[in-house]
Amino acid sequence: MTCANNSCFRRVCCFACDCRHTVGQLYFISVCEQRATKMNSSSNASHVSPPAVVWAQRKDKILLTIQLENCSNPTIDIKDSSLYFKGKGGTGNVDHEVLMEFNKEIDPQACKHQATGREIIFVLMKKEESHGFWPRLLKDSKKVHYLKTDFDKWRDEDDSDVEEQEDFNLDEMMQSMGGLPGGAPPGLGEEEDSDDEELPDLQQ
């Protein structure tokens, strides 16, 4: 086979096609092959999806829930400005991973989390200088598909009076949400007291 470019000079052998190309042409071919290899390796790599996340906030805390069933022994790393999560669960028992960089800083030492079997619940305490209602959870204003508002726990900034009346105790709050797998209320799975089975007739 002969090279289509009859004006080539300083020809060297191209083992790929048995043509003869210039050094510059061979460099171009090499670069293209490297890019194609990278693209193929990227397309073949397994993609780890983020889990579904819902959140709400108070003036001093973030209430965040990762909705992933049957997730045991997840990797969790809470820092001043981020939360990293990786765990296996959900449909197909596959890996899920997410790194959330927050709008403002939190206090990792004061944060708590608990797995219920159906979800992982976080109470993330805001640093004192970060108190107040954040305009959004994440640092980046770009909307992400996995993150939604937790309307069951949401309070508007105008509801500060209601928030003060709630008088949150973190330990009680975590226990009430995660007393049983799936967040069932405490006592739901307890056996009935035998004394309650037969009640005496009420006196007339």
C-alpha positions in Angstrom: 0.0 0.0 0.0 1.3 3.5 -0.9 0.6 6.7 0.9 -2.2 8.9 -0.5 -0.1 12.0 0.1 2.5 12.0 -2.7 4.1 15.2 -1.3 5.2 13.5 2.0 8.9 13.9 2.9 11.0 12.4 5.7 8.7 9.4 5.4 8.7 6.8 8.2 6.9 3.5 8.4 3.4 3.5 9.9 2.9 0.0 11.3 -0.9 0.6 11.7 -1.6 0.8 8.0 1.6 0.0 6.2 1.7 3.5 4.7 4.5 6.0 4.9 3.8 9.3 6.7 5.7 12.3 7.9 6.8 12.6 11.5 4.1 15.3 12.0 1.4 13.0 10.6 2.4 10.2 12.9 2.2 12.5 15.9 -1.3 13.5 14.9 -2.3 9.9 14.6 -0.8 9.0 18.0 -2.7 11.9 19.7 -6.0 10.8 18.1 -5.5 7.2 19.2 -4.8 8.3 22.8 -7.9 10.4 22.9 -10.0 7.5 21.5 -8.6 5.2 24.2 -9.5 7.6 27.0 -13.0 8.0 25.6 -13.5 4.3 25.4 -12.2 3.7 28.9 -14.5 6.4 30.2 -17.6 5.1 28.5 -16.9 1.6 29.8 -16.3 2.7 33.4 -19.2 2.0 35.8 -21.1 5.1 36.8 -21.9 5.4 40.5 -25.2 7.2 41.0 -25.9 9.5 44.0 -28.7 8.4 46.4 -31.9 10.4 46.7 -31.4 13.2 49.3 -34.0 15.4 51.0 -33.3 18.3 53.4 -34.9 20.9 55.6 -33.3 23.5 57.9 -33.7 25.5 61.1 -31.7 28.6 62.1 -29.1 26.4 63.8 -29.2 23.0 62.0 -29.7 21.1 58.8 -32.0 18.1 58.7 -30.8 15.9 55.9 -32.0 12.4 55.0 -30.3 10.0 52.5 -33.0 7.7 51.2 -31.3 4.4 50.6 -32.9 1.1 51.7 -30.9 -1.8 53.3 -27.6 0.2 53.4 -25.2 -1.3 55.9 -21.8 0.0 56.9 -21.8 3.1 54.7 -18.7 5.3 54.4 -19.5 8.8 55.8 -17.2 11.7 56.1 -18.5 15.0 57.6 -16.3 18.0 57.3 -16.7 21.8 58.0 -18.1 22.4 54.5 -19.0 19.1 53.1 -20.6 15.6 53.5 -19.3 12.6 51.7 -21.4 9.4 51.5 -20.8 6.0 49.9 -22.9 2.9 50.5 -24.5 -0.1 48.8 -28.3 -0.6 48.9 -31.5 0.2 47.2 -32.9 -1.6 44.1 -30.3 -4.1 42.9 -28.1 -3.5 46.0 -25.7 -1.3 44.0 -23.2 1.4 45.1 -24.3 5.0 45.6 -21.9 7.9 46.2 -22.3 11.6 46.6 -20.2 14.6 47.8 -22.2 17.6 48.9 -20.3 20.9 49.4 -22.5 23.1 51.6 -23.4 26.7 51.2 -21.9 27.6 54.6 -20.0 25.8 57.3 -21.2 23.2 59.8 -19.7 21.9 63.1 -18.7 18.2 62.4 -18.2 17.5 66.1 -21.8 18.4 66.9 -23.4 16.5 64.0 -25.2 13.2 64.4 -26.5 10.5 62.1 -28.4 7.3 62.3 -29.4 4.5 59.9 -32.9 3.2 60.2 -32.7 0.4 57.6 -34.7 2.5 55.1 -32.7 5.7 55.2 -29.8 7.5 56.9 -30.9 10.6 58.9 -28.4 13.4 59.6 -28.7 16.3 62.0 -26.0 18.7 60.9 -25.4 21.6 63.3 -24.5 24.9 61.7 -21.4 26.8 63.0 -22.3 29.8 65.0 -21.3 32.2 62.3 -23.4 30.2 59.8 -26.6 30.5 61.9 -29.7 31.7 60.1 -31.5 30.4 57.1 -29.3 29.5 54.2 -30.5 30.5 50.7 -29.8 26.9 49.6 -28.0 23.8 50.9 -25.2 23.5 48.4 -22.4 25.9 47.5 -23.1 25.6 43.8 -26.4 27.2 42.7 -26.8 24.7 39.9 -29.8 22.4 40.5 -29.0 18.7 41.1 -31.5 16.0 40.3 -30.9 13.9 43.5 -31.6 16.7 46.0 -35.2 17.7 47.0 -36.9 19.6 49.8 -38.2 17.6 52.8 -41.6 19.3 53.1 -42.5 17.2 56.2 -39.7 18.8 58.2 -39.5 22.2 56.4 -40.0 25.4 58.3 -40.0 28.9 56.8 -37.9 31.6 58.3 -41.2 33.3 59.4 -42.0 30.2 61.5 -39.4 31.1 64.1 -41.9 31.2 66.9 -43.0 27.7 66.1 -39.4 26.6 66.0 -38.7 27.9 69.4 -41.8 26.1 70.8 -40.5 22.8 69.4 -37.5 22.9 71.8 -35.5 20.3 69.9 -33.5 17.7 71.8 -31.2 16.0 69.4 -31.1 12.7 71.2 -34.9 12.5 71.5 -35.3 13.6 67.9 -32.9 10.9 66.5 -34.7 8.3 68.7 -38.1 9.3 67.5 -37.1 9.1 63.8 -35.0 6.0 64.1 -36.5 4.0 67.0 -37.2 1.1 64.7 -36.1 0.2 61.1 -37.9 2.5 58.7 -38.6 5.1 61.3 -41.6 3.4 62.9 -42.7 5.1 66.1 -41.4 3.6 69.3 -43.6 0.8 70.7 -45.1 -0.1 67.4 -43.3 -3.5 67.3 -43.7 -4.3 70.9 -45.8 -7.3 72.1 -49.2 -6.5 73.5 -49.5 -6.7 77.3 -51.5 -9.8 78.2 -53.3 -7.7 80.8 -54.9 -5.7 78.0 -56.4 -8.7 76.3 -59.3 -9.1 78.8 -60.6 -6.0 80.3 -63.2 -6.1 83.1 -66.7 -5.0 82.2 -67.4 -1.4 83.1 -69.7 -0.9 86.0 -73.1 0.6 85.3 
